[in-house]
Amino acid sequence: KAASHANLTRPDHTALSIDGAGQLYWNGERIDRAQLAPRMAAAAKIEPQPELHLSADQTTQYQALAEVLAAAGKAGLTRIGFVSDPRDK
């Protein structure tokens, strides 16, 4: 029997981490705040748009997360997910 299945292209993801000191890491690479907006804008233009996987240290200030989320929205990133580690308790 022959069967036809649609090929679904899944977008890659970009990992953005914030440590307790507010330092940013883009796919593991340490970046400064000035680099964040251009990188997000470039990611937003990719088709299909990659998912932004956001993770933060337990001691990260809410303000740092809010600024990153605002920058993502301004850049046009629409696929954002929070990543947690169940070992962090």
C-alpha positions in Angstrom: 0.0 0.0 0.0 1.2 3.5 -0.7 0.4 6.3 1.5 1.0 10.0 1.3 1.8 12.1 4.4 2.3 15.8 4.5 5.8 16.9 5.2 5.7 19.4 8.0 8.6 21.7 8.3 9.2 22.4 12.0 11.0 25.6 12.9 14.3 25.4 14.7 14.4 27.0 18.1 16.6 29.7 19.6 17.6 29.3 23.2 17.8 32.5 25.3 18.9 32.2 28.9 19.1 34.8 31.6 21.2 34.2 34.7 20.8 35.7 38.1 23.0 38.6 37.3 20.9 39.5 34.3 23.5 38.3 31.8 22.1 37.0 28.5 23.1 33.9 26.5 21.9 33.4 22.9 22.2 29.7 22.0 24.9 29.5 24.7 26.8 32.5 23.6 27.1 35.3 26.0 25.8 38.6 24.5 25.2 42.1 25.8 21.9 43.9 25.8 22.8 45.9 22.7 23.0 42.7 20.7 19.6 41.3 21.7 17.3 43.5 19.6 19.2 42.9 16.3 19.3 39.2 16.9 15.6 39.0 17.7 14.8 41.0 14.6 16.8 38.7 12.4 15.2 35.6 14.0 11.7 37.1 13.4 12.4 37.3 9.7 13.2 33.6 9.3 10.5 31.5 7.7 9.3 29.5 9.4 9.9 31.6 12.4 12.0 29.8 15.1 10.6 29.3 18.6 12.3 31.4 21.3 13.0 29.1 24.2 13.4 31.4 27.2 15.0 30.1 30.4 16.0 32.0 33.5 17.9 31.3 36.7 15.8 31.0 39.9 17.3 34.3 41.1 16.6 36.3 37.9 14.7 39.5 38.5 11.3 39.7 37.0 12.3 43.1 35.4 15.0 41.3 33.3 12.4 38.8 32.0 9.9 41.6 31.3 12.5 43.5 29.2 13.3 40.4 27.2 9.6 39.6 26.5 9.0 43.2 25.5 12.0 43.1 23.1 10.7 39.9 21.6 7.3 41.4 21.0 8.8 44.5 19.5 11.0 42.4 17.2 8.0 40.4 16.0 8.8 37.1 17.6 5.5 35.3 18.2 6.6 31.8 19.2 7.9 32.1 22.7 8.1 29.3 25.3 9.4 29.1 28.8 11.8 26.3 29.5 12.1 24.9 33.0 14.3 22.3 34.6 12.5 20.0 36.9 15.7 19.4 38.8 15.6 23.1 39.9 13.7 23.0 43.1 
